[in-house]
Amino acid sequence: MPKINFEIPHPLSNEDAKDRLQRFVESLESKFQDNVSDLQQSWEGDRLDFGFKTYGIKIAGNINVEDSRIAVDIDLPISAMMFKGKIESEIRKQLERLLK
C-alpha cells in the first residue's frame, strides 16, 4: 500500500497541538463537505488515528504529536496513487493552518 509521510514543525506545547488537531477531521469536513464522508478520529496517547472517504476512496492514517513537530503517516489504496500529490498537499495545508 502506498504511503504519504511528512513532518510539520509547530511552536505549540504538545497539549495545545493536540487540542488543535482535535479539530483536524472537522476542518476537512467543513472545507470539503461535498467530497468527504465517513469521518473518523480517535486518540491513543499522543497519536491521532483518522480516516475518511473522498470520491469513494478510503484514506487512513495517523498523526503523532511530538515536541515542536507532528509526524504524519497516511496509507493510500493503489486506486488513489494518481491523487497522491493532491491529497498530501491538501492535508498538509489544513494541518499547517491548524498549527499556526
C-alpha positions as CSV (number, residue, x, y, z in Angstrom):
1,M,0.0,0.0,0.0
2,P,1.5,3.4,-0.9
3,K,2.3,5.8,1.9
4,I,2.5,9.5,2.5
5,N,4.9,10.6,5.2
6,F,5.8,14.1,6.2
7,E,6.5,16.3,9.2
8,I,5.3,19.7,10.1
9,P,7.0,21.9,12.7
10,H,4.9,23.7,15.3
11,P,5.6,26.3,18.0
12,L,3.0,24.9,20.4
13,S,3.0,22.8,23.5
14,N,2.0,19.2,22.9
15,E,-1.3,19.8,24.6
16,D,-2.1,22.8,22.5
17,A,-1.1,20.9,19.4
18,K,-3.4,18.0,20.4
19,D,-6.2,20.5,21.1
20,R,-5.9,21.9,17.6
21,L,-5.6,18.6,16.0
22,Q,-8.8,17.6,17.6
23,R,-10.4,19.8,15.0
24,F,-8.5,18.3,12.1
25,V,-11.2,16.0,10.9
26,E,-13.9,18.6,11.4
27,S,-11.8,21.1,9.3
28,L,-11.6,18.6,6.5
29,E,-15.4,18.0,6.7
30,S,-16.2,21.7,6.6
31,K,-13.8,22.6,3.8
32,F,-14.6,19.6,1.6
33,Q,-18.1,18.7,2.8
34,D,-19.3,17.7,-0.7
35,N,-16.3,15.4,-1.2
36,V,-15.6,13.9,2.2
37,S,-17.6,11.3,4.2
38,D,-17.3,8.6,6.8
39,L,-15.0,10.7,9.0
40,Q,-13.4,9.0,12.0
41,Q,-10.8,10.0,14.6
42,S,-9.6,8.6,17.8
43,W,-6.7,9.4,20.2
44,E,-4.3,6.9,21.7
45,G,-1.8,8.8,23.8
46,D,-0.1,11.4,21.6
47,R,-1.3,9.7,18.4
48,L,-4.4,10.7,16.4
49,D,-5.7,8.0,14.2
50,F,-8.0,9.3,11.4
51,G,-9.9,8.1,8.4
52,F,-12.3,9.4,5.8
53,K,-13.6,8.7,2.3
54,T,-13.2,11.1,-0.6
55,Y,-14.6,10.3,-4.0
56,G,-15.2,6.7,-2.7
57,I,-11.5,6.2,-1.8
58,K,-10.7,5.4,1.9
59,I,-7.9,7.4,3.3
60,A,-6.5,6.3,6.7
61,G,-3.5,7.5,8.8
62,N,-2.2,8.8,12.0
63,I,-0.5,11.9,13.3
64,N,2.0,11.7,16.1
65,V,2.4,14.8,18.3
66,E,6.0,15.3,19.3
67,D,7.9,18.3,20.8
68,S,7.9,21.1,18.2
69,R,6.6,18.9,15.3
70,I,4.0,16.4,14.2
71,A,4.7,13.4,12.1
72,V,2.0,12.4,9.6
73,D,1.7,8.8,8.2
74,I,-1.0,8.0,5.7
75,D,-1.9,4.8,3.9
76,L,-3.3,5.2,0.4
77,P,-5.0,2.5,-1.6
78,I,-3.5,1.8,-5.0
79,S,-6.5,3.4,-6.6
80,A,-5.5,6.8,-5.1
81,M,-1.9,6.9,-6.4
82,M,-2.7,9.4,-9.2
83,F,-4.1,11.7,-6.5
84,K,-1.2,11.3,-4.0
85,G,0.2,14.8,-4.6
86,K,-3.2,16.5,-4.3
87,I,-4.1,14.5,-1.1
88,E,-0.8,15.3,0.5
89,S,-0.9,18.9,-0.4
90,E,-4.4,19.4,1.0
91,I,-3.8,17.6,4.2
92,R,-0.5,19.4,4.7
93,K,-2.2,22.8,4.1
94,Q,-5.0,22.0,6.6
95,L,-2.6,20.9,9.3
96,E,-0.3,23.9,8.8
97,R,-3.2,26.2,9.2
98,L,-4.3,24.5,12.4
99,L,-0.9,24.6,14.0
100,K,0.0,28.2,13.4
